[in-house]
Amino acid sequence: MKLKIVVPLALGILATGLAAAGLRADPVDDRLVIDGEREIPTRAKAPEGHPFDEVVSGWLYRTEETRALQADSFQNPGMLYVERGAEVWNTVEGAAGKSCASCHGDAAQSMKGVGAKYPKWNEAAGKPFNLELQVDACRKGNMQAEPYKFDSADQKAVVTYIKHQSLGAPVGVDLAKGKMQSWWDRGKDLYYTRTGQLNLSCASCHEQNNGKYIRADHLSQGNVNGFPAYRLKDANIVSLHGRLRGCVRDTRAEMPKGFSDELMALEVYVTWRSTGLVVETPAVRH
Amino acid sequence: MATPKPRVKVPAKAAKGEVVTIKTLISHEMESGQRKDKDGKTIPRQIINKFTCTFNGQPVFWCDMAPAISANPYLEFTAKVMESGTFTFTWLDDNGSVYTAENKIAVE
């Protein structure tokens, strides 16, 4: 009886000791199963030519409580924005008197798997388009509505809603179309370029130091399969370009404009870096 | 922000005397009144300040909320159900608005 009480205590102290000693906390070993029904893979073999052997979802770098939020579609605060996005989808806007639904019908059918293929080459514009740019093009061209202001609440909501219809679909950028390869090249260059007073590149944190802590933040590999993501620190849904601008601001450099060529190139490259993972939108991150 | 929307999760069925878990979430910015906008002016407080839950008219759980509660407040609590009926949930906003939701439960 005495042994039974002593052993668990000893293990407990040992475990705490180990955790306290390590400033490096690698991603946990855990499985993401949404609502106890739908398993979402969070690790995958990296594609050919990738700097890592394995791509790891940002979900695995979060605390137990944060991970639990994403695993419950009721509690996931990002789902509030999916609901809002559904409202926007069905709202008529613009001189043409149409809503997204007028042409695209039920998003659960028409948008299934669509978001996972972005960013994709847009021949007419001569550059890659992400979902936001595509939505704006539809608004302007088909609805005769104003394009959204960058990071407006409705833009983020409708993009989250559309991307969420691809939940579980593999992330993939088609580099063979148009000039995508040259945008990937430029994005790769930018990824490794140091910026700002702090002289940090994306790679400084996400490639060289993932798994370590920068102050109180647990650095992930910087994969983008969960965007737009609900960030607890913002208590709001955050778009990819919103986050990229935030990262650059954190190096104390001038922030590039949303949807600028610079950020589009970076989006092409970092989406490629996430190849192997699946769409988790809306992910929950710190 | 769009009109705050409540979401509630109540089991559809339960046994008599069973303790059920009720989950509630409402989209609301819960502006604390401590933040300043980019011109330096204080953004006025606007929060949900009270939440109530009743079952067939009887109070089950209620609480006052203060500015420290973060956006999109999530409240989870338990209730012992002895009969079938309806849970009614209300959220009171500082500006006087009341948001409500109702969920039925069948108890055998």
Contacts between the chains, C-beta under 8 A, distances in Angstrom:
chain1	res1	chain2	res2	distance
A	74	B	7	6.7
A	74	B	9	5.1
A	74	B	23	5.9
A	74	B	25	7.0
A	75	B	23	7.0
A	75	B	25	6.8
A	75	B	74	6.1
A	77	B	25	7.5
A	77	B	71	7.9
A	77	B	72	4.8
A	77	B	74	7.8
A	80	B	5	7.2
A	80	B	7	7.6
A	80	B	25	7.3
A	80	B	27	4.3
A	80	B	72	6.1
A	83	B	5	6.6
A	83	B	7	7.9
A	83	B	27	7.9
A	84	B	2	5.7
A	84	B	5	7.9
A	84	B	27	7.4
A	87	B	2	7.1
A	153	B	1	6.9
A	153	B	2	7.6
A	235	B	30	8.0
A	235	B	70	5.5
A	235	B	71	3.8
A	235	B	72	6.8
A	236	B	71	7.3
